[in-house]
Amino acid sequence: MIFIRFLKKLFISIWKDCTPWQAALIISIMLLILITLIISFVQVIVPFTYIAV
């Protein structure tokens, strides 16, 4: 929950402090990084769950 609140405040502050083009670019890069992290995390965790079972 704290992480989600942190991301929300981060996105809001980016939109307030940047021009719309800069904010869109920064947020799209951040979302791309988050999606990559989630996919890599799943690729690491899933094989270990199969080994454990």
MDAnalysis code that builds the backbone (N, CA, C; Angstrom):
import MDAnalysis as mda
import numpy as np

u = mda.Universe.empty(159, n_residues=53, atom_resindex=np.repeat(np.arange(53), 3), trajectory=True)
u.add_TopologyAttr("name", ["N", "CA", "C"] * 53)
u.add_TopologyAttr("resid", np.arange(1, 54))
u.add_TopologyAttr("resname", ["MET", "ILE", "PHE", "ILE", "ARG", "PHE", "LEU", "LYS", "LYS", "LEU", "PHE", "ILE", "SER", "ILE", "TRP", "LYS", "ASP", "CYS", "THR", "PRO", "TRP", "GLN", "ALA", "ALA", "LEU", "ILE", "ILE", "SER", "ILE", "MET", "LEU", "LEU", "ILE", "LEU", "ILE", "THR", "LEU", "ILE", "ILE", "SER", "PHE", "VAL", "GLN", "VAL", "ILE", "VAL", "PRO", "PHE", "THR", "TYR", "ILE", "ALA", "VAL"])
u.atoms.positions = np.array([
    [0.806, -1.191, 0.000],
    [0.000, 0.000, 0.000],
    [0.857, 1.266, 0.000],
    [1.936, 1.237, 0.761],
    [2.801, 2.409, 0.832],
    [3.430, 2.672, -0.535],
    [3.813, 1.602, -1.231],
    [4.423, 1.744, -2.553],
    [3.441, 2.353, -3.545],
    [2.176, 1.946, -3.484],
    [1.162, 2.493, -4.390],
    [0.933, 3.975, -4.102],
    [0.881, 4.341, -2.818],
    [0.738, 5.752, -2.472],
    [1.931, 6.569, -2.939],
    [3.123, 5.972, -2.809],
    [4.339, 6.635, -3.270],
    [4.283, 6.886, -4.774],
    [3.871, 5.872, -5.543],
    [3.771, 6.041, -6.994],
    [2.738, 7.096, -7.368],
    [1.618, 7.106, -6.663],
    [0.578, 8.098, -6.933],
    [1.100, 9.516, -6.704],
    [1.770, 9.749, -5.573],
    [2.320, 11.067, -5.284],
    [3.412, 11.436, -6.275],
    [4.191, 10.451, -6.692],
    [5.249, 10.699, -7.663],
    [4.669, 11.141, -9.003],
    [3.651, 10.437, -9.485],
    [3.022, 10.793, -10.752],
    [2.369, 12.172, -10.683],
    [1.702, 12.462, -9.579],
    [1.049, 13.768, -9.423],
    [2.088, 14.886, -9.407],
    [3.186, 14.683, -8.697],
    [4.205, 15.734, -8.640],
    [4.890, 15.921, -9.995],
    [5.045, 14.832, -10.744],
    [5.617, 14.963, -12.092],
    [4.696, 15.793, -12.964],
    [3.389, 15.523, -12.920],
    [2.446, 16.282, -13.744],
    [2.417, 17.751, -13.345],
    [2.577, 18.062, -12.049],
    [2.521, 19.450, -11.605],
    [3.780, 20.227, -11.984],
    [4.948, 19.569, -11.947],
    [6.220, 20.276, -12.090],
    [6.786, 20.286, -13.508],
    [6.202, 19.543, -14.423],
    [6.749, 19.447, -15.782],
    [5.721, 19.924, -16.798],
    [6.214, 20.134, -18.004],
    [5.292, 20.400, -19.095],
    [4.590, 19.094, -19.448],
    [3.453, 19.148, -20.123],
    [2.738, 17.906, -20.440],
    [3.565, 16.903, -21.241],
    [4.375, 17.385, -22.182],
    [5.199, 16.454, -22.975],
    [6.263, 15.783, -22.123],
    [6.904, 16.553, -21.255],
    [7.922, 15.983, -20.373],
    [7.300, 14.988, -19.401],
    [6.159, 15.344, -18.852],
    [5.490, 14.460, -17.902],
    [5.084, 13.152, -18.574],
    [4.543, 13.246, -19.795],
    [4.147, 12.032, -20.510],
    [5.352, 11.160, -20.805],
    [6.458, 11.770, -21.187],
    [7.671, 11.012, -21.478],
    [8.215, 10.335, -20.226],
    [8.304, 11.066, -19.129],
    [8.830, 10.512, -17.880],
    [7.941, 9.382, -17.371],
    [6.632, 9.590, -17.379],
    [5.715, 8.568, -16.874],
    [5.725, 7.338, -17.775],
    [5.824, 7.522, -19.091],
    [5.866, 6.355, -19.976],
    [7.141, 5.554, -19.764],
    [8.255, 6.225, -19.547],
    [9.509, 5.511, -19.258],
    [9.402, 4.762, -17.933],
    [8.824, 5.410, -16.919],
    [8.665, 4.750, -15.624],
    [7.743, 3.529, -15.732],
    [6.660, 3.638, -16.484],
    [5.746, 2.504, -16.656],
    [6.423, 1.373, -17.411],
    [7.237, 1.707, -18.402],
    [7.974, 0.688, -19.139],
    [8.935, -0.063, -18.215],
    [9.614, 0.660, -17.351],
    [10.521, 0.035, -16.391],
    [9.746, -0.837, -15.412],
    [8.604, -0.359, -14.915],
    [7.797, -1.155, -13.982],
    [7.281, -2.440, -14.630],
    [6.831, -2.349, -15.873],
    [6.337, -3.540, -16.578],
    [7.470, -4.539, -16.777],
    [8.654, -4.039, -17.142],
    [9.812, -4.910, -17.309],
    [10.173, -5.591, -15.993],
    [10.126, -4.852, -14.899],
    [10.433, -5.441, -13.591],
    [9.422, -6.512, -13.202],
    [8.155, -6.274, -13.461],
    [7.123, -7.256, -13.123],
    [7.305, -8.525, -13.945],
    [7.563, -8.369, -15.239],
    [7.757, -9.540, -16.103],
    [8.984, -10.327, -15.656],
    [10.099, -9.630, -15.343],
    [11.291, -10.353, -14.906],
    [11.066, -11.047, -13.570],
    [10.346, -10.404, -12.678],
    [10.060, -11.015, -11.383],
    [9.253, -12.298, -11.562],
    [8.254, -12.266, -12.424],
    [7.432, -13.450, -12.662],
    [8.274, -14.551, -13.306],
    [9.159, -14.194, -14.230],
    [9.991, -15.198, -14.880],
    [10.956, -15.847, -13.903],
    [11.338, -15.162, -12.857],
    [12.236, -15.750, -11.861],
    [11.453, -16.578, -10.857],
    [10.292, -16.115, -10.413],
    [9.535, -16.776, -9.358],
    [8.851, -18.053, -9.846],
    [8.280, -18.048, -11.036],
    [7.500, -19.199, -11.520],
    [8.326, -20.475, -11.576],
    [9.542, -20.490, -12.130],
    [10.306, -21.744, -12.124],
    [10.604, -22.262, -10.716],
    [10.859, -21.374, -9.762],
    [11.128, -21.815, -8.399],
    [9.898, -22.424, -7.741],
    [8.709, -21.956, -8.085],
    [7.501, -22.551, -7.520],
    [7.303, -23.948, -8.083],
    [7.640, -24.156, -9.353],
    [7.528, -25.505, -9.913],
    [8.535, -26.452, -9.261],
    [9.738, -25.974, -8.967],
    [10.743, -26.808, -8.313],
    [10.302, -27.142, -6.894],
    [9.729, -26.174, -6.201],
    [9.312, -26.386, -4.812],
    [8.158, -27.370, -4.717],
    [7.280, -27.383, -5.719],
    [6.138, -28.288, -5.675],
    [6.621, -29.653, -6.063],
])
